[in-house]
Amino acid sequence: MLFDSHTHLNFQAYDEDREEVIKRCLDFPMSLVNIGAAFATSLKAVELAKNNQNFYAALGLHPIHVFDEEFKITDYQKLITANSEKVVAMGESGLDYYHFNEVEEKYGVDFAKMQAKQREIFIKHIQLAKDNNLALVVHGRNDQESKLNVYQDIFNVLVEQKVERAVIHCFGGSLEEAKKFVDKGFYLGFTGIITFDKTGVLESIIKIMPRDKILIETDAPYLTPVPNRGKRNEPVYVEHVAVKIAEILEMSKEEVIELTGNNAKNLFNLK
């Protein structure tokens, strides 16, 4: 079954037509995980999971929001405990250097303070994932000039914290960085970017990936793939990511859908 391993139907972008978008998912049919970026969107992800077959939820506070609200471990633990069959991961959490200027302007913090706070909250997500036998959904994004190496910093945290079950969502690092993650047994998630990437880096990464570590995702409403680029993204468009990966690996679309669906089930511990 087609499986969008990272989407955000819990976001405001779908407030006006969420039921129509959900119907297209159910009609396909497909599975998906709605990813929390704050406590409110984590709650919404759980609500959607409870109300729709083959929908699951991940709970988390996005690194760009770590100064917007407190990450209350007890509140997240209660949500996990009350919805154990539908909550499959913690995240998205991780490190984000791209939005530093916005955080600096809004909160008056320097880079070191922002990085330390993101790392602190990241580790709290990791602990909750371990305590509840959940997967970890990791966000990483470099600064605009790429002077820093967010993926190396994330890798260091994962190794230090002895994380075993995680996906690096919307992977945007180098071939060498990709190899480091997969050598440790982590999954990499690929979005619609792969359908319009002109650098060739993502294609080179796909070619060396262990096939049991490839996930496909939309990150909807963002990163809409060709041929729908320019429109709001939605989960059913993850099929186009599968088509592109099938082309790169010289497989059929159906084989890639089955492969990545099974990979998602393995990561999220679904039967």
Phi, psi and omega per residue, in radians:
M1 nan 2.445 3.061
L2 -1.016 2.336 -3.043
F3 -2.374 1.961 3.024
D4 -1.538 1.866 -2.998
S5 -1.425 -0.071 -3.120
H6 -2.769 1.830 3.136
T7 -2.544 2.988 -3.027
H8 -2.385 0.994 3.044
L9 -1.177 -0.157 3.080
N10 -1.444 0.021 -3.113
F11 -1.594 2.818 -3.093
Q12 -1.089 -0.380 -3.116
A13 -1.004 -0.328 -3.097
Y14 -1.934 0.185 -3.055
D15 -1.056 -0.557 -3.059
E16 -1.494 -0.385 -3.078
D17 -2.509 0.523 -3.056
R18 -0.999 -0.730 -3.089
E19 -1.123 -0.624 3.095
E20 -1.167 -0.712 3.116
V21 -1.144 -0.741 3.107
I22 -1.076 -0.736 3.139
K23 -1.038 -0.681 3.108
R24 -1.129 -0.614 3.081
C25 -1.161 -0.806 -3.095
L26 -1.199 -0.574 -3.135
D27 -1.291 -0.417 -3.016
F28 -0.991 -0.951 -0.150
P29 -1.572 2.924 -3.127
M30 -2.690 2.911 3.019
S31 -1.931 2.769 3.103
L32 -2.795 2.805 3.023
V33 -2.104 2.055 3.008
N34 -1.453 2.290 -2.985
I35 -1.844 2.236 3.093
G36 -1.353 2.564 3.074
A37 -2.175 -0.079 3.086
A38 -2.825 3.067 -3.090
F39 -1.169 -0.669 -3.138
A40 -1.108 -0.753 3.141
T41 -1.308 -0.429 3.016
S42 -1.180 -0.743 3.063
L43 -1.036 -0.752 -3.135
K44 -1.141 -0.664 3.106
A45 -1.063 -0.726 3.108
V46 -1.139 -0.763 3.125
E47 -1.016 -0.799 3.139
L48 -1.123 -0.672 3.136
A49 -1.141 -0.696 -3.132
K50 -1.199 -0.492 -3.028
N51 -1.704 -0.082 -3.052
N52 -2.412 2.325 3.136
Q53 -1.137 2.420 3.101
N54 1.198 0.287 3.010
F55 -1.782 2.420 3.112
Y56 -2.314 2.987 -3.051
A57 -2.306 2.541 2.929
A58 -2.090 2.469 -3.051
L59 -1.965 2.310 3.131
G60 -3.080 2.941 3.047
L61 -2.039 1.957 -3.102
H62 -1.026 2.480 -3.110
P63 -1.003 -0.445 3.127
I64 -1.329 -0.148 -3.113
H65 -1.921 0.203 -3.022
V66 -1.184 -0.294 3.057
F67 -1.737 -0.070 -3.111
D68 -1.460 -0.564 -3.130
E69 -2.682 2.791 3.132
E70 -1.399 2.410 3.057
F71 -1.542 1.767 -3.058
K72 -1.661 1.829 -3.073
I73 -0.996 -0.719 -3.088
T74 -1.118 -0.643 3.128
D75 -1.176 -0.740 3.114
Y76 -1.167 -0.672 3.136
Q77 -1.117 -0.704 3.098
K78 -1.074 -0.690 -3.135
L79 -1.171 -0.679 3.089
I80 -1.132 -0.860 -3.079
T81 -1.063 -0.683 -3.094
A82 -1.363 -0.224 -3.047
N83 -2.414 0.785 -2.980
S84 -1.099 -0.479 -3.117
E85 -1.390 -0.291 -3.062
K86 -1.956 -0.402 3.101
V87 -1.520 2.051 -3.023
V88 -2.024 -0.107 -3.080
A89 -2.812 2.799 2.910
M90 -1.809 2.423 3.126
G91 2.314 2.906 0.392
E92 -1.673 2.410 3.107
S93 -2.401 2.911 -3.137
G94 2.639 -2.427 -3.106
L95 -2.290 2.390 3.137
D96 -2.360 1.924 3.127
Y97 -1.702 -0.242 -3.047
Y98 -1.130 -0.657 -3.049
H99 -1.685 0.346 -3.077
F100 -1.008 -0.749 -3.090
N101 -1.034 -0.659 3.116
E102 -1.178 -0.735 3.134
V103 -1.146 -0.734 3.134
E104 -1.060 -0.788 -3.116
E105 -1.163 -0.692 -3.063
K106 -1.341 -0.688 -3.003
Y107 -2.032 -0.109 3.092
G108 1.183 0.494 3.134
V109 -1.768 2.610 3.073
D110 -1.485 3.039 -3.049
F111 -1.078 -0.731 -3.089
A112 -1.064 -0.697 3.139
K113 -1.195 -0.736 3.108
M114 -1.066 -0.834 -3.119
Q115 -1.043 -0.755 -3.125
A116 -1.122 -0.707 -3.141
K117 -1.174 -0.773 3.107
Q118 -1.055 -0.743 -3.135
R119 -1.110 -0.734 3.125
E120 -1.036 -0.815 -3.118
I121 -1.235 -0.629 3.071
F122 -0.996 -0.801 -3.115
I123 -1.162 -0.584 3.078
K124 -1.151 -0.678 3.046
H125 -1.073 -0.765 -3.138
I126 -1.033 -0.761 -3.117
Q127 -1.124 -0.730 3.103
L128 -1.126 -0.689 3.098
A129 -1.069 -0.781 3.127
K130 -1.136 -0.771 -3.087
D131 -1.091 -0.492 -3.041
N132 -1.997 0.216 -3.136
N133 0.923 0.853 3.139
L134 -1.933 2.722 3.009
A135 -1.249 2.916 3.116
L136 -2.128 2.237 3.109
V137 -1.832 2.025 -2.968
V138 -1.873 2.262 3.067
H139 -1.810 2.381 3.027
G140 -2.543 2.371 3.073
R141 -2.646 2.258 -3.124
N142 -1.335 2.903 3.039
D143 -1.212 2.898 -3.006
Q144 -1.093 -0.538 3.138
E145 -1.617 -0.016 -3.140
S146 0.958 0.624 3.096
K147 -1.367 -0.351 -3.121
L148 -1.921 2.865 -3.107
N149 -2.087 1.514 -3.089
V150 -1.121 -0.584 -3.097
Y151 -1.225 -0.610 3.063
Q152 -1.156 -0.711 3.128
D153 -1.136 -0.717 3.080
I154 -1.108 -0.800 3.127
F155 -0.981 -0.770 -3.131
N156 -1.069 -0.731 3.128
V157 -1.130 -0.782 -3.119
L158 -1.068 -0.710 3.128
V159 -1.223 -0.792 3.139
E160 -1.040 -0.671 -3.088
Q161 -1.564 0.044 3.079
K162 0.992 0.776 3.098
V163 -1.300 2.399 -3.115
E164 -2.018 -0.454 -3.021
R165 -2.248 1.762 -3.074
A166 -2.692 2.723 2.991
V167 -2.111 2.356 2.990
I168 -1.568 1.796 -3.000
H169 -1.312 2.525 3.118
C170 0.823 0.991 -3.027
F171 -1.056 2.270 -3.111
G172 -2.300 0.383 -3.131
G173 -1.607 -2.892 -3.097
S174 -1.524 2.998 3.068
L175 -1.064 -0.734 -3.132
E176 -1.112 -0.714 3.118
E177 -1.173 -0.694 3.096
A178 -1.017 -0.774 -3.140
K179 -1.045 -0.683 -3.136
K180 -1.091 -0.766 -3.132
F181 -1.153 -0.814 -3.076
V182 -1.251 -0.506 3.064
D183 -1.107 -0.437 3.087
K184 -1.578 0.012 3.080
G185 1.591 0.174 -3.139
F186 -1.459 2.697 3.068
Y187 -1.552 2.697 2.993
L188 -2.088 2.370 3.114
G189 -1.771 2.381 -3.118
F190 -2.088 2.334 -3.062
T191 -1.914 -2.968 3.087
G192 -1.045 -0.282 3.102
I193 -0.949 -0.584 -3.079
I194 -1.122 -0.349 -3.133
T195 -1.452 -0.221 3.120
F196 -2.340 0.175 3.104
D197 -1.187 2.178 -3.111
K198 -1.727 -0.108 -3.061
T199 -1.401 -0.449 -3.086
G200 1.480 -0.087 -3.084
V201 -1.166 -0.827 -3.112
L202 -1.098 -0.678 3.103
E203 -1.089 -0.728 3.129
S204 -1.140 -0.591 3.108
I205 -1.208 -0.797 3.114
I206 -0.957 -0.718 -3.071
K207 -1.140 -0.469 -3.116
I208 -1.769 -0.041 -3.080
M209 -1.207 2.375 2.887
P210 -1.038 2.267 -3.005
R211 -1.124 -0.373 3.136
D212 -1.497 0.151 3.121
K213 -2.099 0.187 -3.133
I214 -1.643 2.223 3.007
L215 -2.100 2.633 3.048
I216 -2.005 2.576 -3.055
E217 -2.711 2.842 3.067
T218 -1.810 -0.622 -2.905
D219 1.026 0.453 3.131
A220 -0.974 2.440 0.297
P221 -1.542 0.206 -3.056
Y222 -1.726 2.985 2.910
L223 1.001 0.791 -3.099
T224 -1.096 2.275 -3.110
P225 -1.355 2.763 2.885
V226 -1.088 2.355 0.275
P227 -1.714 0.240 -3.086
N228 -1.834 0.173 -3.104
R229 -0.965 2.400 -3.079
G230 1.776 -0.272 3.086
K231 -1.806 2.885 3.005
R232 -1.116 2.363 -3.140
N233 -1.365 2.746 3.018
E234 -2.659 2.798 -2.968
P235 -0.946 -0.673 -3.085
V236 -1.066 -0.376 -3.137
Y237 -1.253 -0.133 3.090
V238 -1.105 -0.323 3.056
E239 -1.000 -0.615 -3.124
H240 -1.210 -0.537 3.038
V241 -1.155 -0.725 3.091
A242 -1.076 -0.713 -3.141
V243 -1.080 -0.762 -3.116
K244 -1.172 -0.717 3.112
I245 -1.146 -0.670 3.088
A246 -1.050 -0.712 3.107
E247 -1.101 -0.773 -3.115
I248 -1.140 -0.721 -3.057
L249 -1.606 0.010 -3.115
E250 0.974 0.833 3.064
M251 -2.088 2.974 3.025
S252 -1.449 2.745 3.081
K253 -1.009 -0.713 -3.113
E254 -1.102 -0.664 3.115
E255 -1.144 -0.709 3.137
V256 -1.193 -0.688 3.098
I257 -1.080 -0.777 3.120
E258 -1.138 -0.779 -3.119
L259 -1.049 -0.930 -3.060
T260 -1.247 -0.517 3.049
G261 -1.126 -0.769 3.096
N262 -1.145 -0.646 3.110
N263 -1.101 -0.747 3.116
A264 -1.106 -0.737 3.112
K265 -1.072 -0.674 3.121
N266 -1.166 -0.789 -3.140
L267 -1.069 -0.818 -3.026
F268 -1.564 0.055 3.062
N269 1.046 0.854 3.126
L270 -1.815 2.564 3.140
K271 -1.461 nan nan
